[in-house]
Amino acid sequence: MATTCSTAETALWGPPPPPRGGPPPGPPPAAVSNLAKPLVEAGILEKTPVSHDARSVQLSLTEAGEKEIRDSFRAQNEREEAWVEVLTPTEQQILVMLLNKLITNRSQFDVRGRN
């Protein structure tokens, strides 16, 4: 099973760990089903049967789901831009330097990771 992650996740937590033997990581199927059900009902996700396993379905975003994701990212980007607007250009550079330092040295802290 391939692990995917966003650029932001990779920047914050580093690359995902390599796949190992044993059960796949992540929540149990029943939890995924419970989380997916209202999203399917809302038209955000769609379920497609998997041909090789009658018990499994593939979840994918609908067009409405893709729009929801784009709108959510746009809104978050606008919030972040508003936060940064109160900083001078020099303060913005210092903030970026400090965040990079924290990310680079995160192994020295008790940071919850992916594994």
Buried (B, 14 or more C-beta within 10 A) or exposed (E): EEEEBEEEEEEBBBEBEEEEEEEEEEEEEEEEBEEBEEBBEEEBBBBEEEEEEEEEBEBEBBEEBEEBEEEEEEEEEEEEEEEEEEEEEEEEEEEEEEEEEEEEEBEEEEEEEEE
